[in-house]
Amino acid sequence: MIRKLSAFVCLMLCVTAWGYTAERASVKIMTQNMDAGTDLTFAVGELLGSLPPGLGVELTYQEIQATNIPQRTALLAAKIANEKPDLLALQEATLWRTGASVNTAATVLFDQLQLLLSDLAADGVTYGIVAVNSLLDVALPKASGGALRITDRDVLLIRAGRRPPEFHLSDVQAKTFDAAYSLGGLQVPSGWISAIVHTGNRHFRLATTHLQSPVPGDSTSIAVQLAQANQLIRELRNSAVPVVIAGDFNSDAILGTAGPGPDNTATAALIQAAGYLDTWSLARRGPGPTWPFYVEDQSPPAFFVHSLPFERIDLIFSQGLSVSDVERVLAPGPSVNRWPYFASDHAGVLAVFQF
């Protein structure tokens, strides 16, 4: 009888252990475009010759100072700290610097990544840097003297509370797409970050990207975006584990190829045709439009005008994972009648995966 009881206890312990290891893991992923504080229309106008030398950069400099980057970042950090995503994909985590010349522009004006990390820590939630993908990095002279330097960055962060052993990343990569948009002789690169996410004995690959934005009147910008999306699909095609792709795709998933918006491209549909599911549709409810909550590059001294969002370009796609929740993450400012209206012109999107 004792032997039978011992055998029964052992069997129950084995069943319990199996049930524990088989328990589905949950991972919360958020994507957020931080908004660099400008859409660079003034600077681009200068590059294309429609504004005098130095004036477009001067107006851009004034614009990013007016955007209240530290206050917007604090609003965003408070919202992220409340949501506590395990992995946070950022676009336009921009580093702005100034200097006496284009060769010495190294004085930090705003570092949006470090501001966010400091604000998150102050809010009691610590994040570590998984990877930073530095892309466009250029300094241009200002009309008033000196130079303004922009370093465009995509970033992947991990919440410190989910560090090893139960949650960790491997095979971290930061790459640049082969196709890049050329603007007035200036190459504008885009890229992606990817990593294998491990939780227990389960794994999936996360990729995050910020694809080329369509430029009105220039179809080559859309061709570049499609080429970038195709390259990303090819890079992920042979993944032996499930895949999540998150980011700002600059492709409107609400209207697809039939709508009138500036981001009316085939990219979102192309990714779905490659076997990826739009988590918004998968969850049978979703965040709705994510851009724009304000529009930039208005004539000074306004620079920013409140807007109603009408495009869904901040997206999370998945292949081989279950989605239990999707939500739009919006960090409003003090008032829609007072700047800043929101922490960013983009809403974030958060998805919870179980696998």
N, C-alpha and C positions, 0 to 999 in steps of 0.2 A: 504493500500500500504506500509506504514511504517513497519507494522507488517510482511508483506511478505518479505520485504527487510531485516529486522532483522533476520528472519528465514533463508534466503538465506546466509547471512553473517556467521551465526552460523554454517550452514552446511558446508560452505567452510573452516571455521576454523577447524572443526572436520576432514574434508578430509585431510587438510594440516597437522594436527597433526598426523593422522594415517599414512600418507605418510612419515613423518619424522621418526616415531618410526619403520616403516617397512623398512627403508632404510638399505641396506645390510652393515654389519660391515666389516672392513678390518683389518687383523692382519698379521704382517710380522714376520716370525720365521726363525732364522738362527741357524745352528749347525756347530761347529768348533772344531776339535781336535787341541790343541795348540802345540803339540809335546813337550814331556818332555825333549828332548835333547838327548835321547838315547833309543834304543830298548832293552837295558839291556843284550845284548848278552854276553858281557864280564862277568858281574856279574852272569849270569845264568851258563856260562861255569865254573866259580869257584864253584858254588853250586853243579854242576854235577861232579866235580872232574877233569875237563880237564885243569884247570888253577890252579896254586899254591894258597894256602890260602892268601887272601888279594890282590892278583894281579888283579883279575877281578874287584873288587870294586875300586881299584886304577885307573885302566884304565877308568872305568865309571866316576869317579870323574874328571879325565882329560878331558873326552869327553864332559861332561855337561858344563865345564868351556869354552871349545872351541866353544860351540854352539851359543854363543852370545845371550843368552836368553833375556836380556834387549832390545837389538836392534831389535830382531825378534818380541818381544811383541809390541814395538813401531810401527813397520810396520803393524802388525795386527790391533792394535787399530785405526790407521789412516783409514784403510779400513772399519772397523766396523763403525766408526764415519761417514763415507761417506754413508754407507748403512742404518744406523739407524734402525736395526731390533727392534721390540717391545720386543721380547723375544729372549734371546741368550743362547743356550745350549753349554756348554764347556766340552770337555774331555781332560784329561792330563793337567789339570790346577794344575800342580805339585808343591808341597812344598818340597824344598831341604834344608836339614839342616846338620850341622857338629858338632862335639864335640870331647872331649878328649877320650871318650869311647862310647860304644853302649848305655850305660845307661844315658849319659849326652849330647847326640847329639841334642841340642836345639838351636844352633846358626844358624840363617837363612842365607843360601847361596843365594837362589833364591826363591821367592814366586811369581809364575807366575800369580796367581789370583790378588794379590794386585798390581803387576806391571801393569797389564792390566787395572784395575780400575783407577789407577792414570793416566795412559796414555790417557784413554778415557776422563777423566775429563779435562786433559790438552788440549785435542782436542775439548772441548766444549760440550761433550755428557756424561751425568751422568747416570750410571747404579747402581741399587741396587741389593743386593744379596737376592734371593728368597730362595735358599737352597744350601748347600754344602754337598755332600756325600763323606766322607773320607773312602777309601777302603784299599788297601794295605798300611801298615805303618810298615816299618822295618828299623833297623839300622844294618849295617855290618862293621866290621873293615877293614881299609885300610892298604896296605903293608907299607906305609910310616909312619904309626901311626895315631891314632885317628879313627874316624868312620864317615861314610856317611849314612844319613837317608833320605829315600824317603817316602813321603806321597802322594799317588795317589788320585786325587779328580775329581769327576764330579760336575759341577756347573750349576745352572740355574739363569740367571740374567734377570731383567726387566728394561726397559728404563724409567728413572724417569719422562720424559715428558708425560707418559701415566699412571700415577698413578690415584687413585680414584679421582672423583667418576665415570668417564666414562670407566675406565679400571682397573680391579684389579683381584687378584688371591685368591683362597680359597682352602681348603683341600690339603695343601701342604704336600707331603710325600717323604721321602728318605729311601729306603729300600735296602737290600742286597739279592742277589739271593741265593737260597738254594744250588745250584750246584756251586762249586768252584774248580778251577784247583789246583792240588798239584804239586809243583816243588821242587824236592830235599828235601821233608819234609816241605816245606814252602807253606802255603795256600795262593792262589792269588784270592781274592774275586772280584766280579763285582756286580754292582747294578743299580738302576734306581731312578729317581726323577719324581714325577708327581704332577700335580696341575690342578684345574679347572680354566679356563680362563673365566672371565666375561667381556663382553663389551655391555653396555646397558642391554637389557633383553635377550641377547643371551649368550650361554655358550658352551664350549667344554673342553675336558680333553687333556692336553699335557703331554706326557711322554718322557723322554730323557734317553738314556742309552749308555753304552760302553761295548759291549759283549766281552767275552773271545776271544783272538786272537788264530788262529790255530798255533800249534807248529809243525814244520816239523818232520815227523817221529813218531808223537805221536797222534794216533787217539782219545785218551781220551779227548784231548783239543777240538776237534770238537764236541764230545758227550756233553761236558760241555756247549759249545756255544748253541747247539740245546736245551738242557734242560733249559738254561736261557731264550731263546726265547719263548719256550713253556710256561714257568712260567709267563712271561710278558703278553703273549696272554691271559692266564687264568685270570690274575689279572684285565685285561681291558675288559674281555668278557661281563660283566654285566653293563657296563657303560650306563647310561641313556641319555648321551649326545654324540655328535660326538667326535672323537678321532684323535689326531695327535701323531705319534711316530717319534722322530728325534734322530739322534746320529751317532756314529761310530759303525757299526754292524759287522765289520770284516768279511763280507760276500759279495762276488762280485756279484752285480746285473747285470753286463754286461754279464758275461759268464754263470751265473747260475751254474748248476752242470756239465757242459760239458767242462769247460775251464781249463787251466793248472796253473793258478795263485795260490799263497799261500793261498788266501782266497776263494778258490773254495769250498764253502759249500752250503748246502741246506737252510740256514736260511732265506735269502731274499725271496726265493720262498715260504717258510713255512709261513711267515708273510702275503704274498699276498694271499695265499690259505685260510688264516683265515678271509679274507674279507677286507684287507687293500689294498689301491691302491698306487702304487709307483708314487709319484707326478711327477717324471721325465717323465714317460710315459703318465700320465694324462694331462700334459701340452703340449704334442705332440712335445716337444723339451726339451732340458735339458743340464745339466752341463757336461756330459761326465765323463771321468775318474777323480777321486779325489785323487788317491794315487798311487805311491809315487813321489813327486817332488824332493826328494833327498833320498838317502839311508844312513843309519847310521851304526855305529859299524864297520867301516872299520879300517884297521890297522893304529895305530898312526904313524906319526903325522897328517894324513889326516882326519880320522874319518868320513868325509862326502863326498859323491860323487853325483854330479848332475845326475838326472834320469828323464826319461819320464814316466808320470803316465800311468798305464794300467789297473787299477781296479777302480770300482765305489763302494766303501764301506761306504761312508758317505751319508746317505740316510734320506729322510723324507717321511713317509707313512701317509695316511689319510683315514678316514672312515666317510662319511656323510658330508663332506665339499667341497666347490668349490675352485679350485685352479686357480688363475688368472695369476700367473707368477712363474717361477722357474729359478734360475741362479746359476752358480758356482761362488764363491767368492774367488778370488786369490789375495794375497798380495805379489807381487814380491819384491825381494831385489834390491840393487843398480845395480847389473849385474849378469847374469847367470855365469859369469866367476869369480865372487868374492863372498866369503861367507859373509852374508847369501844369498843364492840364492832366497829363499822365506821365508816368515814369519813362515811357517810350512811345514812339509812334506805332510800335508793334505790340500786340498782345502776345504773351507767352502761351504755349500749349503744353499741357502735362498729360501724360498717359501712364497708367499702371498696368504692368504686364505680369502675368502669372504663367509659369511653365515648369 
